[in-house]
């Protein structure tokens, strides 16, 4: 079992297991999802004199995907997973400390070994976890979330329940009912065909959840003519937390918070290439130069972190907010931007 570093979202565990007898002894790589989230996964490996990365492979809760059907000849492979953007709340990511190139959309990339950047504006470095093969030619990696989700069946049931909450449907699923009964219940609720498979049920739930998530949350839009990197700070319950970085192409938007907003203000930092800050302000948070999630905004330097000033965007009374960043910085919507008091 490998425990990952913090990445753009919450820290979770990547459980790595070699399946020596559970599957045929074929040369292949499987990724399995024992979480309540629909996952999008990516894989990397050395190819010739460079590094190959590709993604995204979608895996529903309780399911597995064959991501490589070829001889596993490399001593090390690299994996990364993120939760579907359909899910409300904070996004989750499963990764490690090896920074490899990826794109936000489907990708297949070839880059030089040890390259400090990805060489084009559509690709960026993400923190992958390493799998050491120990000479094995077949491997299965299982992404896990909680000790309470002990089986793939439990993951499927938890996934159905989570997506129902994501679409605002809090109707109960029969906890003790058989798998087929729950799937049949959801087919009726979603008006699907009687023979719709569990994966088709997940597809329908994810589609509805994407629609429900769209109007709410916090988006960061890039109205400038160059790539922008953005980070957020906010009060989360009793905690002060900062997260980043989101890479936003010119004319694009990133959905940084997908659930309806319940806070009076969100703090924003944005930079373009070369640490040239476009948006900053008086609210102090801790950051790093790689993907991060940091709790607390005190003693940044003593914790090996960097202190940065974030601008304040007022979101009181709004379930959704879009921050627009232009060539000159933050473009304030009327009455929403303020030099209000920073977090204590």
C-alpha positions as a Markdown table, in Angstrom:
| # | Residue | x | y | z |
|---|---|---|---|---|
| 1 | Unk | 0.0 | 0.0 | 0.0 |
| 2 | Unk | 1.4 | 3.4 | -1.0 |
| 3 | Unk | 0.3 | 6.6 | 0.8 |
| 4 | Unk | 0.2 | 9.6 | -1.5 |
| 5 | Unk | 1.3 | 13.2 | -1.1 |
| 6 | Unk | -1.4 | 15.9 | -1.0 |
| 7 | Unk | -2.4 | 16.9 | -4.5 |
| 8 | Unk | -4.9 | 19.4 | -5.8 |
| 9 | Unk | -7.7 | 17.9 | -3.6 |
| 10 | Unk | -7.9 | 15.8 | -0.5 |
| 11 | Unk | -5.2 | 13.4 | 0.4 |
| 12 | Unk | -6.3 | 9.8 | -0.1 |
| 13 | Unk | -4.6 | 6.4 | -0.4 |
| 14 | Unk | -3.6 | 4.5 | -3.4 |
| 15 | Unk | -3.7 | 0.8 | -2.6 |
| 16 | Unk | -1.3 | -1.2 | -4.8 |
| 17 | Unk | -1.8 | -4.9 | -5.0 |
| 18 | Unk | -0.2 | -7.6 | -7.3 |
| 19 | Unk | -2.9 | -10.0 | -8.3 |
| 20 | Unk | -0.8 | -13.2 | -8.6 |
| 21 | Unk | -3.7 | -15.7 | -9.0 |
| 22 | Unk | -6.9 | -13.7 | -9.2 |
| 23 | Unk | -6.6 | -13.1 | -12.9 |
| 24 | Unk | -5.1 | -15.0 | -15.9 |
| 25 | Unk | -1.3 | -14.7 | -16.2 |
| 26 | Unk | -1.5 | -12.3 | -19.1 |
| 27 | Unk | 0.7 | -9.3 | -19.5 |
| 28 | Unk | -1.7 | -6.5 | -18.6 |
| 29 | Unk | -2.4 | -3.7 | -16.2 |
| 30 | Unk | -5.8 | -3.3 | -14.5 |
| 31 | Unk | -7.0 | -0.3 | -12.5 |
| 32 | Unk | -9.9 | -0.9 | -10.1 |
| 33 | Unk | -12.2 | 1.6 | -8.3 |
| 34 | Unk | -13.2 | 0.7 | -4.7 |
| 35 | Unk | -14.4 | 4.2 | -3.9 |
| 36 | Unk | -17.7 | 6.0 | -4.1 |
| 37 | Unk | -16.5 | 8.3 | -6.8 |
| 38 | Unk | -16.5 | 7.9 | -10.6 |
| 39 | Unk | -12.8 | 8.1 | -11.3 |
| 40 | Unk | -10.8 | 9.3 | -14.3 |
| 41 | Unk | -7.4 | 7.6 | -14.4 |
| 42 | Unk | -4.1 | 8.1 | -16.2 |
| 43 | Unk | -0.9 | 6.0 | -16.6 |
| 44 | Unk | 2.7 | 6.7 | -17.4 |
| 45 | Unk | 5.8 | 4.6 | -18.3 |
| 46 | Unk | 9.2 | 5.0 | -19.8 |
| 47 | Unk | 9.2 | 4.4 | -23.6 |
| 48 | Unk | 12.5 | 4.6 | -25.5 |
| 49 | Unk | 14.3 | 7.6 | -24.4 |
| 50 | Unk | 11.3 | 9.4 | -23.1 |
| 51 | Unk | 8.2 | 9.2 | -20.9 |
| 52 | Unk | 4.8 | 8.2 | -22.3 |
| 53 | Unk | 1.6 | 9.3 | -20.5 |
| 54 | Unk | -2.0 | 8.7 | -21.4 |
| 55 | Unk | -5.5 | 9.3 | -20.0 |
| 56 | Unk | -8.3 | 9.5 | -19.2 |
| 57 | Unk | -9.8 | 6.1 | -18.5 |
| 58 | Unk | -13.2 | 6.3 | -16.7 |
| 59 | Unk | -14.0 | 3.7 | -14.0 |
| 60 | Unk | -17.3 | 3.5 | -12.2 |
| 61 | Unk | -17.4 | 2.6 | -8.5 |
| 62 | Unk | -17.0 | -1.1 | -8.0 |
| 63 | Unk | -15.6 | -1.7 | -11.4 |
| 64 | Unk | -12.2 | -2.3 | -13.1 |
| 65 | Unk | -10.6 | -1.2 | -16.4 |
| 66 | Unk | -7.9 | -2.8 | -18.5 |
| 67 | Unk | -5.5 | 0.1 | -19.2 |
| 68 | Unk | -2.6 | -1.8 | -20.8 |
| 69 | Unk | -2.8 | -5.0 | -22.8 |
| 70 | Unk | 0.9 | -5.4 | -23.7 |
| 71 | Unk | 4.0 | -6.8 | -22.1 |
| 72 | Unk | 4.8 | -4.9 | -18.9 |
| 73 | Unk | 8.5 | -4.7 | -19.5 |
| 74 | Unk | 9.3 | -1.6 | -17.5 |
| 75 | Unk | 10.5 | -1.8 | -13.8 |
| 76 | Unk | 8.2 | 1.1 | -12.8 |
| 77 | Unk | 4.8 | 2.4 | -14.0 |
| 78 | Unk | 3.1 | 5.5 | -12.8 |
| 79 | Unk | -0.6 | 6.1 | -12.1 |
| 80 | Unk | -2.9 | 9.0 | -11.2 |
| 81 | Unk | -6.7 | 9.3 | -10.7 |
| 82 | Unk | -9.1 | 12.1 | -10.1 |
| 83 | Unk | -12.8 | 12.2 | -9.2 |
| 84 | Unk | -15.3 | 13.1 | -11.9 |
| 85 | Unk | -16.3 | 16.8 | -12.1 |
| 86 | Unk | -19.9 | 15.7 | -11.8 |
| 87 | Unk | -19.4 | 15.2 | -8.0 |
| 88 | Unk | -20.4 | 18.0 | -5.7 |
| 89 | Unk | -18.0 | 19.2 | -3.0 |
| 90 | Unk | -14.2 | 19.2 | -3.2 |
| 91 | Unk | -12.6 | 17.3 | -6.0 |
| 92 | Unk | -10.4 | 14.3 | -5.0 |
| 93 | Unk | -7.2 | 13.0 | -6.5 |
| 94 | Unk | -5.0 | 10.0 | -6.0 |
| 95 | Unk | -1.4 | 10.4 | -6.9 |
| 96 | Unk | 2.2 | 10.6 | -5.6 |
| 97 | Unk | 5.4 | 12.6 | -5.9 |
| 98 | Unk | 6.5 | 11.9 | -9.6 |
| 99 | Unk | 5.5 | 14.8 | -11.8 |
| 100 | Unk | 4.5 | 13.7 | -15.3 |
| 101 | Unk | 2.7 | 15.4 | -18.1 |
| 102 | Unk | -1.0 | 15.3 | -18.7 |
| 103 | Unk | -3.8 | 17.2 | -20.2 |
| 104 | Unk | -7.2 | 18.2 | -18.8 |
| 105 | Unk | -8.9 | 16.4 | -21.7 |
| 106 | Unk | -8.1 | 13.0 | -23.1 |
| 107 | Unk | -4.4 | 12.8 | -24.0 |
| 108 | Unk | -1.5 | 10.6 | -25.2 |
| 109 | Unk | 1.9 | 12.4 | -24.7 |
| 110 | Unk | 5.5 | 11.6 | -25.2 |
| 111 | Unk | 8.0 | 13.8 | -23.4 |
| 112 | Unk | 11.7 | 13.8 | -22.6 |
| 113 | Unk | 12.9 | 12.1 | -19.4 |
| 114 | Unk | 13.2 | 14.5 | -16.5 |
| 115 | Unk | 11.8 | 17.4 | -18.5 |
| 116 | Unk | 11.1 | 20.4 | -16.2 |
| 117 | Unk | 7.9 | 21.3 | -18.2 |
| 118 | Unk | 5.7 | 19.7 | -20.8 |
| 119 | Unk | 6.6 | 21.9 | -23.7 |
| 120 | Unk | 3.2 | 23.0 | -24.7 |
| 121 | Unk | 0.4 | 25.1 | -23.3 |
| 122 | Unk | -2.2 | 22.3 | -23.3 |
| 123 | Unk | -0.2 | 20.0 | -21.1 |
| 124 | Unk | 1.0 | 20.4 | -17.5 |
| 125 | Unk | 2.7 | 18.4 | -14.8 |
| 126 | Unk | 0.6 | 16.3 | -12.4 |
| 127 | Unk | 1.8 | 14.2 | -9.4 |
| 128 | Unk | 1.7 | 10.5 | -10.3 |
| 129 | Unk | 2.3 | 7.6 | -7.9 |
| 130 | Unk | 5.0 | 5.0 | -8.8 |
| 131 | Unk | 4.4 | 1.2 | -9.0 |
| 132 | Unk | 7.5 | -0.9 | -8.7 |
| 133 | Unk | 6.8 | -4.1 | -10.7 |
| 134 | Unk | 9.4 | -6.5 | -9.1 |
| 135 | Unk | 9.6 | -8.5 | -12.3 |
| 136 | Unk | 5.8 | -9.1 | -12.5 |
| 137 | Unk | 4.1 | -9.0 | -15.9 |
| 138 | Unk | 0.5 | -8.6 | -14.7 |
| 139 | Unk | -0.6 | -6.0 | -12.1 |
| 140 | Unk | -3.8 | -4.7 | -10.6 |
| 141 | Unk | -4.0 | -1.4 | -8.7 |
| 142 | Unk | -7.1 | -0.7 | -6.5 |
| 143 | Unk | -8.0 | 2.9 | -5.6 |
| 144 | Unk | -9.5 | 3.1 | -2.1 |
| 145 | Unk | -11.3 | 5.7 | -0.1 |
| 146 | Unk | -12.4 | 4.5 | 3.3 |
| 147 | Unk | -12.1 | 1.4 | 5.5 |
| 148 | Unk | -16.0 | 1.4 | 5.5 |
| 149 | Unk | -16.0 | 0.6 | 1.8 |
| 150 | Unk | -14.5 | -2.9 | 2.0 |
| 151 | Unk | -15.8 | -4.5 | -1.2 |
| 152 | Unk | -16.5 | -3.6 | -4.8 |
| 153 | Unk | -20.2 | -4.2 | -4.2 |
| 154 | Unk | -20.1 | -1.7 | -1.3 |
| 155 | Unk | -18.3 | 0.8 | -3.6 |
| 156 | Unk | -21.0 | 0.5 | -6.2 |
| 157 | Unk | -23.8 | 1.1 | -3.6 |
| 158 | Unk | -21.9 | 4.1 | -2.2 |
| 159 | Unk | -21.4 | 5.4 | -5.7 |
| 160 | Unk | -25.1 | 5.3 | -6.5 |
| 161 | Unk | -25.9 | 7.0 | -3.2 |
| 162 | Unk | -23.2 | 9.8 | -3.7 |
| 163 | Unk | -24.4 | 10.6 | -7.2 |
| 164 | Unk | -28.1 | 10.8 | -6.1 |
| 165 | Unk | -27.0 | 13.4 | -3.5 |
| 166 | Unk | -25.0 | 15.2 | -6.3 |
| 167 | Unk | -28.2 | 15.6 | -8.3 |
| 168 | Unk | -30.3 | 16.6 | -5.4 |
| 169 | Unk | -32.2 | 13.4 | -5.1 |
| 170 | Unk | -32.0 | 12.2 | -1.5 |
| 171 | Unk | -34.5 | 9.4 | -1.9 |
| 172 | Unk | -33.2 | 6.3 | 0.0 |
| 173 | Unk | -31.9 | 3.2 | -1.6 |
| 174 | Unk | -32.7 | 0.0 | 0.1 |
| 175 | Unk | -29.6 | -0.7 | 2.1 |
| 176 | Unk | -30.2 | -4.4 | 2.4 |
| 177 | Unk | -31.5 | -5.0 | -1.0 |
| 178 | Unk | -29.8 | -7.2 | -3.6 |
| 179 | Unk | -27.6 | -5.6 | -6.3 |
| 180 | Unk | -30.2 | -6.2 | -9.0 |
| 181 | Unk | -33.0 | -4.7 | -7.0 |
| 182 | Unk | -31.1 | -1.4 | -6.4 |
| 183 | Unk | -30.1 | -1.2 | -10.1 |
| 184 | Unk | -33.8 | -1.9 | -11.0 |
| 185 | Unk | -34.9 | 0.8 | -8.6 |
| 186 | Unk | -32.5 | 3.3 | -10.2 |
| 187 | Unk | -33.6 | 2.3 | -13.8 |
| 188 | Unk | -37.1 | 3.3 | -12.8 |
| 189 | Unk | -36.1 | 6.5 | -11.1 |
| 190 | Unk | -33.9 | 7.6 | -14.1 |
| 191 | Unk | -36.5 | 6.3 | -16.7 |
| 192 | Unk | -33.9 | 3.9 | -18.3 |
| 193 | Unk | -34.6 | 0.7 | -20.2 |
| 194 | Unk | -35.3 | -2.4 | -18.2 |
| 195 | Unk | -32.1 | -4.0 | -19.3 |
| 196 | Unk | -29.8 | -1.0 | -18.6 |
| 197 | Unk | -26.6 | -2.2 | -17.1 |
| 198 | Unk | -25.1 | -0.8 | -13.8 |
| 199 | Unk | -22.5 | 1.1 | -15.9 |
| 200 | Unk | -25.4 | 2.7 | -17.9 |
| 201 | Unk | -27.0 | 3.7 | -14.7 |
| 202 | Unk | -23.8 | 5.4 | -13.6 |
| 203 | Unk | -23.6 | 7.1 | -17.0 |
| 204 | Unk | -27.1 | 8.5 | -16.5 |
| 205 | Unk | -26.5 | 9.6 | -12.9 |
| 206 | Unk | -23.2 | 11.3 | -13.9 |
| 207 | Unk | -24.9 | 13.2 | -16.8 |
| 208 | Unk | -27.6 | 14.5 | -14.4 |
| 209 | Unk | -25.0 | 15.4 | -11.8 |
| 210 | Unk | -23.0 | 17.4 | -14.3 |
| 211 | Unk | -26.2 | 19.4 | -15.1 |
| 212 | Unk | -26.9 | 20.0 | -11.4 |
| 213 | Unk | -23.3 | 21.1 | -10.7 |
| 214 | Unk | -23.1 | 23.6 | -13.6 |
| 215 | Unk | -24.9 | 26.6 | -12.1 |
| 216 | Unk | -23.4 | 26.5 | -8.6 |
| 217 | Unk | -19.9 | 26.6 | -7.2 |
| 218 | Unk | -16.9 | 28.7 | -7.9 |
| 219 | Unk | -15.4 | 29.0 | -11.4 |
| 220 | Unk | -12.2 | 30.8 | -12.5 |
| 221 | Unk | -12.3 | 32.1 | -16.1 |
| 222 | Unk | -9.3 | 33.2 | -18.1 |
| 223 | Unk | -10.1 | 36.2 | -20.3 |
| 224 | Unk | -6.4 | 36.9 | -20.9 |
| 225 | Unk | -4.4 | 35.8 | -23.9 |
| 226 | Unk | -2.0 | 33.5 | -22.0 |
| 227 | Unk | -2.2 | 30.5 | -19.7 |
| 228 | Unk | -3.1 | 31.4 | -16.1 |
| 229 | Unk | -2.5 | 29.3 | -12.9 |
| 230 | Unk | -4.9 | 29.9 | -10.0 |
| 231 | Unk | -5.2 | 29.0 | -6.4 |
| 232 | Unk | -8.0 | 29.4 | -3.8 |
| 233 | Unk | -8.2 | 30.1 | -0.1 |
| 234 | Unk | -11.3 | 29.8 | 2.0 |
| 235 | Unk | -12.8 | 29.0 | 5.4 |
| 236 | Unk | -13.8 | 25.3 | 5.4 |
| 237 | Unk | -15.7 | 24.6 | 8.7 |
| 238 | Unk | -13.3 | 25.4 | 11.5 |
| 239 | Unk | -10.3 | 25.2 | 9.1 |
| 240 | Unk | -8.6 | 27.7 | 6.9 |
| 241 | Unk | -7.5 | 25.9 | 3.7 |
| 242 | Unk | -5.7 | 26.9 | 0.5 |
| 243 | Unk | -5.6 | 24.8 | -2.7 |
| 244 | Unk | -4.0 | 25.0 | -6.1 |
| 245 | Unk | -3.0 | 25.0 | -8.8 |
| 246 | Unk | -5.6 | 25.1 | -11.6 |
| 247 | Unk | -4.2 | 25.6 | -15.1 |
| 248 | Unk | -6.6 | 27.6 | -17.2 |
| 249 | Unk | -6.0 | 28.1 | -21.0 |
| 250 | Unk | -7.0 | 31.4 | -22.7 |
| 251 | Unk | -10.7 | 31.7 | -23.0 |
| 252 | Unk | -11.3 | 28.7 | -20.7 |
| 253 | Unk | -12.7 | 28.2 | -17.2 |
| 254 | Unk | -11.9 | 25.9 | -14.3 |
| 255 | Unk | -14.6 | 24.7 | -11.9 |
| 256 | Unk | -12.7 | 25.0 | -8.6 |
| 257 | Unk | -15.7 | 24.4 | -6.3 |
| 258 | Unk | -18.5 | 22.3 | -7.7 |
| 259 | Unk | -21.0 | 22.5 | -4.8 |
| 260 | Unk | -23.2 | 25.5 | -4.0 |
| 261 | Unk | -21.3 | 28.2 | -2.1 |
| 262 | Unk | -22.1 | 28.6 | 1.6 |
| 263 | Unk | -19.3 | 31.1 | 2.4 |
| 264 | Unk | -19.3 | 34.9 | 2.4 |
| 265 | Unk | -16.0 | 35.1 | 0.6 |
| 266 | Unk | -13.4 | 33.1 | -1.4 |
| 267 | Unk | -9.8 | 34.2 | -1.7 |
| 268 | Unk | -8.1 | 34.1 | -5.1 |
| 269 | Unk | -4.5 | 34.1 | -6.3 |
| 270 | Unk | -3.6 | 33.9 | -10.1 |
| 271 | Unk | -0.3 | 34.0 | -11.9 |
| 272 | Unk | 0.9 | 33.7 | -15.4 |
| 273 | Unk | 4.2 | 32.1 | -16.6 |
| 274 | Unk | 7.3 | 33.2 | -14.7 |
| 275 | Unk | 5.5 | 33.7 | -11.4 |
| 276 | Unk | 4.0 | 37.0 | -12.8 |
| 277 | Unk | 1.1 | 37.6 | -10.5 |
| 278 | Unk | -2.1 | 38.8 | -12.0 |
| 279 | Unk | -4.4 | 38.6 | -9.0 |
| 280 | Unk | -3.3 | 39.0 | -5.4 |
| 281 | Unk | -4.3 | 40.9 | -2.3 |
| 282 | Unk | -4.1 | 41.3 | 1.5 |
| 283 | Unk | -5.3 | 37.8 | 2.6 |
| 284 | Unk | -2.3 | 35.7 | 3.5 |
| 285 | Unk | -2.3 | 31.9 | 2.8 |
| 286 | Unk | 0.4 | 29.3 | 2.4 |
| 287 | Unk | 1.2 | 27.9 | -1.0 |
| 288 | Unk | 3.8 | 25.7 | -2.8 |
| 289 | Unk | 5.1 | 25.7 | -6.4 |
| 290 | Unk | 3.4 | 22.3 | -7.1 |
| 291 | Unk | -0.2 | 21.1 | -6.6 |
| 292 | Unk | -1.2 | 21.5 | -2.9 |
| 293 | Unk | -3.8 | 21.5 | -0.3 |
| 294 | Unk | -2.7 | 23.2 | 2.9 |
| 295 | Unk | -4.6 | 23.6 | 6.2 |
| 296 | Unk | -3.9 | 26.7 | 8.2 |
| 297 | Unk | -2.4 | 30.0 | 7.1 |
| 298 | Unk | 0.1 | 30.6 | 10.0 |
| 299 | Unk | 3.9 | 30.0 | 10.1 |
| 300 | Unk | 4.2 | 29.3 | 6.4 |
| 301 | Unk | 8.0 | 29.6 | 6.3 |
| 302 | Unk | 8.5 | 27.5 | 9.4 |
| 303 | Unk | 6.5 | 24.7 | 7.7 |
| 304 | Unk | 8.6 | 24.8 | 4.5 |
| 305 | Unk | 5.9 | 26.7 | 2.6 |
| 306 | Unk | 5.6 | 30.1 | 0.9 |
| 307 | Unk | 3.3 | 32.9 | 2.1 |
| 308 | Unk | 1.3 | 34.6 | -0.6 |
| 309 | Unk | -1.4 | 37.4 | -0.6 |
| 310 | Unk | -4.8 | 36.5 | -2.1 |
| 311 | Unk | -7.5 | 38.8 | -3.4 |
| 312 | Unk | -10.9 | 38.7 | -1.7 |
| 313 | Unk | -14.0 | 37.9 | -3.8 |
| 314 | Unk | -17.3 | 38.4 | -2.0 |
| 315 | Unk | -19.8 | 35.6 | -2.5 |
| 316 | Unk | -22.3 | 36.2 | 0.2 |
| 317 | Unk | -25.8 | 35.2 | -0.8 |
| 318 | Unk | -24.6 | 33.5 | -4.1 |
| 319 | Unk | -24.7 | 29.8 | -4.7 |
| 320 | Unk | -22.4 | 30.3 | -7.7 |
| 321 | Unk | -19.6 | 32.7 | -8.6 |
| 322 | Unk | -17.3 | 33.2 | -11.6 |
| 323 | Unk | -14.1 | 35.1 | -11.2 |
| 324 | Unk | -12.9 | 36.5 | -14.5 |
| 325 | Unk | -9.2 | 37.2 | -14.9 |
| 326 | Unk | -8.0 | 39.6 | -17.7 |
| 327 | Unk | -4.6 | 40.8 | -18.8 |
| 328 | Unk | -4.7 | 43.5 | -16.1 |
| 329 | Unk | -5.9 | 41.2 | -13.3 |
| 330 | Unk | -9.2 | 40.4 | -11.7 |
| 331 | Unk | -12.3 | 41.9 | -13.5 |
| 332 | Unk | -14.6 | 42.7 | -10.6 |
| 333 | Unk | -18.4 | 42.1 | -11.1 |
| 334 | Unk | -20.4 | 45.0 | -9.7 |
| 335 | Unk | -20.5 | 45.0 | -5.9 |
| 336 | Unk | -18.7 | 41.7 | -5.4 |
| 337 | Unk | -15.0 | 42.5 | -5.1 |
| 338 | Unk | -13.9 | 44.2 | -1.8 |
| 339 | Unk | -10.9 | 44.7 | 0.4 |
| 340 | Unk | -12.8 | 43.1 | 3.2 |
| 341 | Unk | -11.1 | 41.7 | 6.3 |
| 342 | Unk | -8.8 | 38.7 | 5.5 |
| 343 | Unk | -9.2 | 35.5 | 7.5 |
| 344 | Unk | -7.7 | 35.4 | 11.0 |
